Amino acid sequence: MKIINWVNKWGYHLLYHQLAWTYDFVAAIVSLGQWNTWIHLALPFLSGQHILEVGFGPGHLLDTAIKCQKNIVGIDESKQMIHRASKMISTVVDDPPLVRGNISAMPFPDEHFDQVVSTFPSEYIFDKAAMAEIFRVLMPGGQLIILPFALIKGKLWYEKLINRILNFDSAIHIWDENFAASLKQNGFIDVSIKLIEDDRSKVMFIIADKP
């Protein structure tokens, strides 16, 4: 299990850094072309006046949110992802609202955002320092929105294979029970699970409020 976890971490690191140019292709493969559709399911939740996206990756949600006139800023530690997202978003605004920084030590004032969103976050979201930072930059009454995973529902052999490889059944337990409990331990309240489902997939959102 430790070897598998190490391989996963190494793979994620490469995908977000040296191999960032392959990110969209890999995401499309493992999601059977649904990755961006899943990410954009977060848009209806983004009703805040000042929004932060942590770990924005290639920037697809940021790009669409800006086009929808939402006041949103993104932070990511990968210079490769900053470059990719900036190139896309610069076609919409002259100065893309992107910050390169560590989620565990964000360069934002206390109580600065009324919503923080993260879609398909990597392991950083489990870090206590990162969670404390997210809590710190949220205004009282602010909201954390996380899209942790999606389940492919198809019965074809390759759909079943992808589910088996990505171990979605285990992910349900980790996010639904363990992570929700961790949010409460870190001060969040009213932690809820919302599922968006269609014929092809089931997408989970975790919503948590700051008192």
Buried (B, 14 or more C-beta within 10 A) or exposed (E): EEEEEEEEEEEEBEBBEEBBEEBBEEBEEEBBEBBBBBBBBBBEBBEBEBBBBBBBBBBBBBBBBBEEEBBBBBBBBBEBBBBBBBEBBEEEEEEBBBBBBBBBEBEBEEBBBBBBBBBBBBEBBEEEEBBEBBBBBBBEEBBBBBBBBBBBEBEEEEBEEBBEEBEBEEBBEBBBEEBBEBBEEBBBEEBEBEEBEEEBBBBBBBBBBBE
